Amino acid sequence: MSRQHVNRIIAAGSVNEILEPTGSKPIPERQARTLVPLLDEPELLRETYQAVVASGKPVTAETIRSFVGEVRKVIADDDSLLEMLDRALLEASFKRTPDGNWQ
């Protein structure tokens, strides 16, 4: 096993350690590696993963990668980031009525 591969496995393990308090079972290494760019922000990593799960989309490495990409685009503006994650969780939990309200 190469050193690079071992480092990837260790990083994926670190992601799973951060996700553990949320009650999620360990996610596959490939999926965990896509969350590695958010390791420095554990709360953001947890919320991003929860938004992926709540989105109703299949939880794949590609889906997680797209969410992480969106998070990284707006990471400089914390208000936009929180708003984006809140909107993703809200849309996954409720349905929007024709008048624009949530039910």
Secondary structure, 3 states (H helix, E strand, C coil): CCHHHHHHHHHHHHHHHHHHHHCCCCCCHHHHHHCHHHCCCHHHHHHHHHHHHHCCCCCCHHHHHHHHHHHHHHCCCHHHHHHHHHHHHHHHHCCECCCCCEC
